[in-house]
Amino acid sequence: MTDRERLERAREAATGAYAPYSAFAVGALVVGGSGREYLGTNVENAAFPASICAEANAISTAVAAGERRIEAVYVVCLRRRRCMPCGNCRQIMREFGVDRVVVEGPDGPETIPFAELLPRSFGPEDLSDP
């Protein structure tokens, strides 16, 4: 499947977003280490910190299915182009070894190496003894 096709699937997922407060609907598709694909959408909550981002939703679904590595994350926002993952989602991506993030840019898919999104990051290996 191409990047454009995966972004289109993420766009379809975004139509199911629960975003009554911000009207900022986001959809995500993640590709697990197995090659399987998982969808997610944002779910807002009146207590804003309890909201769930689309990327976190899709990664959690993948983890619940047994994935322990995520190859790529695709993100689409219905209100704008080039919607970037928040800091919390970037840290979640770091936990599962994401290689690249693909967003819908103004001229089509834009691929960003994960190391550029969260440079000098803290990860699981930082918890092990030296």
Protein Blocks (a to p, Z undefined) as FASTA:
>chain_A
ZZklmmmmmmmmmmmpccfknopacddddddfkopacdddddddfblmlpccfklmmmmm
mmmnopabdfbdcdddfkbghiacdfklmmmmmmnopabdcdddfkbccdddfklmmghi
acfklmpcZZ
